[in-house]
Amino acid sequence: MAKLGLDLSENKVSKPSVFTTVPAGEYRVVVAHAEIKEAKSGGNYIEFGYEIVDGSLASAMVKDIVNIINANKEAERIGRDRLKTIAVATGAKNPNKIADTDELLNKTPFAITVTVEEDGQYKNNRVKYINILTSSEPVKEEATRSKATSKKPWE
């Protein structure tokens, strides 16, 4: 047995990510997580977690970042446009005035179009589009769809 003699009282227990990397495609989702965070460069963004609601990847979570306050006004405008699209897609009462991210949680399902980007050894999803669905509109699930590349912490 090797003795360490380390004092870890100042260290934190790291939380495993609940987000998974899913194959590129279109998924029907709900907003399961929305948290306002401060950007390293200043400003704020919302970290969204979209939970896939059906198909072979049901319950997998896909991460999306939406700028809401940014020094780059074009990035801010694009982020706020996306936020309004999410608000409309979720059926928010007034998509022009969102007072709290909780207004978007676990509401009407909508579709997201996802791509996979590789950064060296890591694969990450990028949400390309938010697609507002009508109640009768199905979401295409590709026949070649595989399981998510990472598991949830409890699996």
N, C-alpha and C positions, 0 to 999 in steps of 0.2 A: 504494500500500500504506500502511495506517495502522499506526503503531506503538502498542502498548498500554503496554509497560513495567510490566506487573503481575507481582508475585511470588505465585504460587499454591501455594507449598510448604506452606502451612498449610491449604489447602483439600482436601476429599475428593472422590473421584470418586463421583457419585451412582449408585445402583443402580436400574435400571428395575424397575418392579413386575412381578411374574410373575402377578399376579391380573388377571382379566378381569371385565367386566360382562356377564352373560348374561341373556337374556330370562327373565321370570318363568316358573316352572314347576317340575316335579319332575325331578331328575337322579339317576342312579346314580353314586356316587362312592366313592373310597377316601381316607383321610387320607394326603396326600403330604407335608404340612409341619405341624409342631407346635412352637411355640417359646414358652417362658415369657417374658413381658415385664413390666416395671414400669409401672404406670399413673401418669400425671402427678399424679393426686390421691392417690397412695399405693396400696398393695395390688399385686396381681399378676393377670395374665390370661394365657390361652393364645391365641395367634394360630394358628388352624388354616387350612390350605390344603387344600381338598377338590378332588381331581382328578376331572373327569368321565371315566367309563370307557367310555362308548359313545354312539352317536348322532352327530348332525352336529357336536356340540361336544366330542367326545372330546378329551381332554388339556387342555381349558381348566381354569383354577384359580379357585375361588371362595373368598373369604376369610370367616372367621367369627371372632368374638371371644367368648371364654368367660371370665367372671370366676371366679377361684378364691379370691382374698383381697380383700375389699372392706369398707370402713367401713360401708356399707349392708348389713346382714345379709340382707335380702330379696334384694338383687342377688347376694350371695354364694351364697345357697341356690339361686337359680334357675340360676346358673352351674354350681354343683356338680351339680345335677340333670341339666343338659345334658351335663356331662362324663361322668357315669355312663351316660347314654343312649348317648353316643358309644362308651364302653367296651363296653357290651353289644352295640351295633350292629356293632362291629369284631370281636367275638368274643374280647375280652380274657380271659385265663385267670381272673383274679379282678377283676371290674368294681368290687368294693368297695374295692380297694387298688391304685391305680395308682402305681407307684414312679417311672416315667419315661415321658415322652410318647412315646418310641420304641416302647413297647408297643402303640401305636395305629396306627403307620405301616404303610401298604400291606398291610392285612389284609383281612378280609371286606368286600366292597362293601355299601353301604347307600344309602338315598335321602335326599336333602334337598329340601325345598320352599323355593324362593327367590322373593322379591319384588324389585322394582326401586324404589329410592327416589331421588328427584331432589333435589339440594341446590344450587339455583342452576344453574350450568352443568354440574355433575357428576352422573353417574348411578352409583349404587352398589347392590350387591346386599345383601340382608339375608336370612340364613338363618332362616326362620320355624320350621321343624320338622326334626327328625331322625327318619327313618322306618326302623325296623328291618325288613329284608326277610327273607322265607323264600327259599330257593334257587329256587323256582319262580315267584316273584312278579315280573312284568314291571313296568317303569317306563314310564309314559305319556310319549311325546314328542309335543308339540304339532305339528300340521302347519304352523303358521305360524312355527315357530321360525326365527330368523335367526341369522346368524353373530355371534360375540362382538363387542362394540364396541371392544375394544382388542386389540392383538396382543401376542404374547409377544416379548421382546426379540430373539430370534434370527430372527423372521419378517420 
